[in-house]
Amino acid sequence: MMMLDDTMTALADPTRRAILARLATGEARVTELAEPFPISLNSVSKHIRMLERAGLVTRRVRGREHILALDPRPLDEAARWIEDQRKLWAWRLEALEDALKEDQRHG
């Protein structure tokens, strides 16, 4: 469950989601990822570290370049959890609807 918590925390921030969206199109250097954001390179690096801790991003060092890539496996785990929750709540809401209909028939 800890990895899921880390994934959800990482996804909670729009900057980190934008970084992931960019990495979904292919690998990128840290400086490339930082370009579109009106924040310091240090701030972008902190966002990237959080994505790495969540397992969403992998880093490869080539000389002085740090090349990042998306690892979608934690997203798959989050998607499964969300789908399980959706099914559970759909079942619960259906049961509630049935109970309310039964009350209306007898009330």
Beta strands, then each sheet from edge to edge (+ up, - down):
strand 1: 28-29
strand 2: 57-62
strand 3: 65-70
sheet 1: 1+ 3- 2+
end
